[in-house]
Amino acid sequence: MIKENKSGVTFPKGFKAAGVKAGIKKSGNPDLAVIISETDAVAAGTFTQNKVAAAPVYVSKKVISTGTATAIVTNSGCANACTGQQGLNDANKTTQIAARELNINPNDVIVASTGVIGVTLPMEKIESGIKNAVAALSSTGSESAANAIITTDTYIKSLTTTIEINGKEVRIGAIAKGAGMIQPNMATMLCFITTDANIDQVRLQLALSSIVEKSFNMISVDGDMSTNDMVVILANGQAGNDKIIKNDENFQLFYNALSELCTQMAQKVAADGEGATKFITINIHNAKNFKEAKKAGMSVANSPLVKTAFFGEDPNWGRVLCAVGYSGVDIDPDKTTVKFGNILIYANGTGIQFDKEKLHKVMSEHDITIDIDINMGKTNATVWSCDLSYEYVKINGEYHT
């Protein structure tokens, strides 16, 4: 069972964390976090597919390619993106500072940044912040770390779960940030996951890559892909279960637990979209394949007309059908049906008469489900999104250096 638990990344055995105020954010809020495994850990990660990737993405990809990592250092308030060679130098220097303070190898330090693009890291503040965070590392420090990574989020996102493998309790914990520039693959999103599972790196990467595709890569707030996204997991083996080295029953147990945690975290990110007043679940039914199902769902999720209609509580089903129609997937309007909640809106090529009072009640709720049956195959997919409000424009109109 997934729990909203503030212990997050320090819930599994052998992990510590801390978040501090380094002075990077103009607000003076916490802005630098360190997460560390007390013992060697295998590591896996997925990263933004934006061709304009931030410096920490390049550095952390190299760390992940080694298969191991011990620590994560992340800052908010400055993305260190579009900063050229200086940005890469600063990201590498961050690993070196952290390695020195933690007495580990720089190649075992993952770095991440989020915030304003085109601004170089204030390295004196980064160094001071790392020193302070390392001094504050604690087995109860996850909440402070979660606070240090958020930007326009309205609350911290922290989840945990427990499973049993070979009679051993295996724990998984995570923290995440993300509220705007949310469009796979992935989003302006950082997610750090820890586990004490004993699992080899190949299985860990296999699980994470597959799970991200159907969780974090299925959310959209505004259709913009960030430069800094990453989902990273560290596994230190302290649970003591027999090592998972093949795709057996134990791997499936771990996979299912991690999948559920990532799915719920992805939903939290979408629900906390900048200025959001609605959380919208878009179910695509009976598409030809997963690629087409996702494409149709994302087309609806990214439509400004759909998103503003839900903000205004306007049952304009034509906007939904229109978005599916231009998505590029193979559909036949006469075979397609659309439901808002449990109310059938469109079928047999035409709109359906519906109870306006009941539909308005559906539209006025915070959680709204759209079901679109394409009837062209047997594959389903779910995309999570939110509405587009006046507040979104205000937040992003004022988001500057």
N, C-alpha and C positions, 0 to 999 in steps of 0.2 A: 504494500500500500504506500502510495506517495503521500508525504506529509509536508506541509508548509512549516519548515523547521529552521529557525534562525542559526542552528549549528552548521547548516550548509556544508561547505568544503572541509570543515574540521570534524564532521560527524564520523567519517571512517577513521579507523585506527591509524595513528602515526602521522597525522597532518596537523600543522599549525598555520595560523594566518593572522594578519593585522592590517588595518587601514589607518592612515594618518592624514593630517593636513600638511601638505608640502608647500602650499602657496601658489600652486599652478592655476587654480580656478580663481577668477576675480571675486567670486562670492565668498571665498574663504572656507568653503565646505571641504570635507575630506576628498582627497584626489590622488592618493597613491596607496597601492595595496601590494602585499607580498604574501604568497602562499608557498609553503614548503612541505615536502615529505621528509620525515626524519630518517628514512632509509631510501636506498636506490629505488627508482620507480621506472616502469616502462611508460611510454607516452605515445599518444596518437592525437591527430588533429585534422581539422578541415578548415579551409580558409576562403576568403572572398575570391570570386572569379572576376572581379573588376580588373581590367588591364592596368588601371592606375591604382596599384596597390601601395599601401603605406609601408614605410621602412620596417616597422616591427613585423609585418607579415613576412617579408623576405628573410629576416633574421630568424624568426621562429620556425619557418618552414625548414630551414637548415637544421635547427635543433631537433625537430620532429623526425627528420630523415635519419638521424642517428639511432632512433628507436628508444632513447632514454631521456629523461629530464628529472630534475629534482625540485626546481623552484619555478614560480611564475611571478613576474613583476609587471604590474599594470598601472597606468596612470590615466586619469580623465582630465579634461580641460584643454588638451592639446593632442591632436591626432598624429602628429609627426608624419603627415602625408604630403606629397608633392614638395618635399624638402631636399631633393637631390642627394648628392653624396654626403652632405652634412647630416641629413636625416639618418642615413645608414651608419655613419660614424657614431652618431649619438645613440642609436639603438644598440650598436655593438658595445659602446662604452657602458650603457646601462647594464648589460649582461656582466661586464667585467667588474663594475662596482658591486653588484649584487653578489657575484661569486666571491669577491674579496671579503665582504661582510659575513657571508654564510659559510666561508671556507669550503667552497665547492668549485667545480670546473665551469668556466663561462659557457661551455658547450652544453651544459645541463640547465641553462636558464632560458626560459621562454619569456619573451617580452610582448606586451600589448599596449596599445594606446587608443584613446577615443577623445573626440572633441573637435576643435576647430581645425580645418584643413589649411595647409600652406604656412603654418607657423612652426618654427623649430622648437625643440624641447629646451626649457630653461634648465640646463644641466646642473647648475649649482643647487637648484631646488630639488631636482631629481635625486642627486647624491645625498643631500641632507634628509630627504624623505625616506630613501631606502634605509639609511642608518637608523632613523627613528622607528621605522616599521619593523626592522629586524630586531631591534631592542624590545619591541612590544609584542613579538610573536607569541601566540597563545593558542592552546587547544580550544579556547572559547572565542577566538578572534574572527570567526567567519563573518559575523554581523558587521563588524567595523570594516572588513574588506569589501563586503557587498555595498556598503554605503560609499566607499571610496571610488567605485567604478561607475556609478550612475551619473547621467548628465541631465536630460530632460525627463527621465523617468519620474513617476509620481510616488513610487515606492520601491523598496528593494525586492529582488526576486531570489528566493532561497528555498530549495527543496531537498528532501532526503528520502531514501527508501532502504529497506532491509530484505534480504533473501537468505535462504539456507542452501549451502552447497556442501555435500559430503559431511553433513552434520555440523558445519561451521557457519557462524553468522557472518554474512558478507554485507558490507555497508557501501552505499553510494550517496554522494552529496554533491550539490551544485549551487552556484550563484550565477546570475546573469544580469546584463543590462541591455536595454534596447527600447526605443520609443519612436524614433523617426529614422528616415532613410531605411525603411524596412522593406526590402524586396529581395528575395533570393536572387542569385544564390550567394550569400545568405542574407544578411541584413546589417544595419549599423548596430551590430550586436556582438557582444563578447559573452561567452559562456565558458566557465571553468568548472570542470567536473573532477572529483576525486573518488577513488575507491580503494578499499583494502583487499580487493579480489586478487587472487594469484592467477594471472592470465598472461600468456605470451603476447608479444607486441603485434604479431601478425593478426591474431584473433581480435585484439583490442582495436586495431585500425579497421579491420573488416567490419566489426560491429558498429563502430562510430560512423564510418562512411555511409553504410547502408541506412542507419537510423536517421542521420541528419537529412538525408534525401526526402524522408517522409515525415519529418517534424519541422526542423528549423527552415528547411527549404520549401515549406508549404505555407509560409506566412507572408503577408504583405500589408503594410500600412499606407505607403504612398508611392510605391513603384520605383523608388530610387535605390540603387545598389551602392552600398558604402565601400570605402577604400580599406577599411580596417578590420572587417569581420573575422572572427575565428571562434571555433569551438575546440577546446583542448581537454583531454582527459589524462590523468596520471593514475597509475595502478601500482601500489607498493607491495602487494602480496601479504600484508600482515594479518589477513583473516585466517591464513593457514590452511585453506582448502587445497585439495589436490590441484596442481597446476592445470589450467585449461589450455590444452595444446592442440585440440582438434574440434571440429564442429559437431560435438556430441550433445548429450542431454544437459550437461552442466553449462556448456556454452549457450544453449538455448535459454536456460534459466537466467543467466546473466544478461543475455541479449534482450529478453522480454522486459526485465526490470529497467535496464538502461533506456529502452525504447519508450516505456511508459513515462519515465522521468523526463526525457527530452521532449516528448509530445506535450506534456503538461507545462513544461517551461516555455515551449514555443507559443502555446496558447496564452500564457501570461504576458509574453512580450507583445503579442498582437493586441490583446485586450487593453494594454497600457500604452497604445499608440498616442502620439502627441495630440492632445486636445480631444481624444476619443470620448464619445458618449454612448457608443454601441459596440458590442462585440459580435461579429458576424461570422457564422460558420457556413461555408458553401460546400455542399455535398454534390459531387458530380457522379451520376449513376450510369452504368452501362455504356461507357465509351469503348472505342476500339482497343485502346491500350492505355497504360499509365501516363505516357507522355501526352496523349491527347486529352486525357481527363484532367491532368494538371494544367495544361495550356488553357482549357476552357475555364477552369476554376480561377486561374490567375487573371484571365481577361476580365472576369466579373469583379474580382477583388480589387483590381487596379483602375477600374473605371471611375473617374471623378463624378460622372453623372449618377452612377449607382451609389457611390459613397455619400454624395450630398443628398440624394433622395432619402436614404436611411437616416441621415442627420435630421432632415426636415420631416421625418415620419410620413413620407409621401409614398403610397403604394404604387409606384410607377414601374410595373413589372416589364414594360417595354424596354426600359434601359438594360435590364438584366438579360433579356433575350437578345437584344441588339449586341451586347458585349460578347455573348457566346457566338453569335453569327459572324462577327469580324475576327474572332480568335484564330481562325485558320484551321479549326478542326472540322472533320467531316460530320455534318449534321443534316437532318431533314426536319424542317420546322413542323411538318405535319406529324412527325413521330415524337417530337420533344414535348415534355411536360415541365411546368414550373410550379413549385409550391413555396409560399412564404409561411413558415411554421407548418401547421397541419391544414392550411387552406390552399386548395388547388386554384391557381391563378390563370394558367394557360394550358390548353391541350387541344389536339386535333386541328392545329393551325390557327387557333383563335383564342381570344380572351374568354374567361369563364365568369359568369355572374357570381358574385360573392357577397357575403354579409359584411358591409362596410364597417360596422361597429366592431365585429370580431377581428377584422383585419387591422383596424386602427389599434386595437389592444395589442396585437402581435407587434406592430411597428413601434409601439411606445415602450416595449420592454428593452432592457439592457442587452440581453442575449437573444439574438435573432438567428434562425436557421433558414437557409435557402436550399431547397432540393431541386436539382435540375437533372431530369432523366433524358439522356440523349437517345437511348434505345438503338444504339449502333454496334454494341458489343457486350462484353461482360465485365469490364474493369471499372472499379470505383476509385475515387480519390476525394480527399477533403482538404480544403484550403481555409485558413483562418485569417480574418481581416477585421477592419473597424471602419467607422464612418469618418467623414472629413468635415470638420467643424470650423467655425470662425476662429476658435482658439488655435487650431493648427496653423492657420495663416499668421496669426499674431506671434506664436512661438517662433516660427521660422523667419518671419520678417524682422525679428529682433535678435536672431542668433548670429552674432558677429564677433569680430575680434575686439 
